[in-house]
Amino acid sequence: MGVPVQKSPSDMWNYQEIIHDLKPRLVIEFGTYFGGSAMFFSSILQQVNRLPSHVLSVDIDHSNVFPAVKENPNVELLTCSSTAPETESRISDLITVFGHPVFAILDSDHSKEHVLNEMLLMRKVLSSGDYLIVEDSNINGHPVLPFVGPGPFEAIQEYESRYPQDFRHDREREAKFGFSFAPNGFLIRN
């Protein structure tokens, strides 16, 4: 739709299948950049839902977002940190309106501590059956960019060491195409 997306096409295929199967009315995205994935999620939601649906895309800077994204009535851009209290508050408000299930994707700051804090925030708002994707867990040698330092993969490990019963892994979906930007990051809330 004319807006760049920086995601693997195979992951995008998986995401549309998950959304089709899950039928959420709310998608939460941390990390907007150009807004292409927000547009993608909005279009998929419109195809699978007969009820109103919404995409909340959170980023500290929306200056690169394409005008078409800003004009999309089903996409809301929240300009703040994904770990800020106002993010949690807005998500809670939207869940009150749109309910569960929720599809959420973490793709902002890729440092371990930041992703861990995002996961801890999402722990408070996600319910059983909600779907969480932790993107770019392929960095720091999993298998790319081995010298980046601890990132999303390590955040998942740390989270699971604290809360081992919170999520189950959707290994079949993750392995479907033999490659993903989110290894170990396809998670379903128990």
HELIX and SHEET records of a PDB file:
HELIX    1   1 PRO A    9  LEU A   22  1                                  14    
HELIX    2   2 GLY A   36  VAL A   48  1                                  13    
HELIX    3   3 PRO A   67  GLU A   71  1                                   5    
HELIX    4   4 PRO A   85  PHE A   98  1                                  14    
HELIX    5   5 LYS A  112  VAL A  125  1                                  14    
HELIX    6   6 PRO A  152  ARG A  162  1                                  11    
HELIX    7   7 ARG A  171  ALA A  175  1                                   5    
SHEET    1   A 7 VAL A  75  THR A  79  0                                        
SHEET    2   A 7 HIS A  54  ASP A  59  1                                        
SHEET    3   A 7 LEU A  26  PHE A  30  1                                        
SHEET    4   A 7 VAL A 102  LEU A 106  1                                        
SHEET    5   A 7 TYR A 131  VAL A 134  1                                        
SHEET    6   A 7 PHE A 186  ARG A 189 -1                                        
SHEET    7   A 7 PHE A 167  HIS A 169 -1                                        
END                                                                             
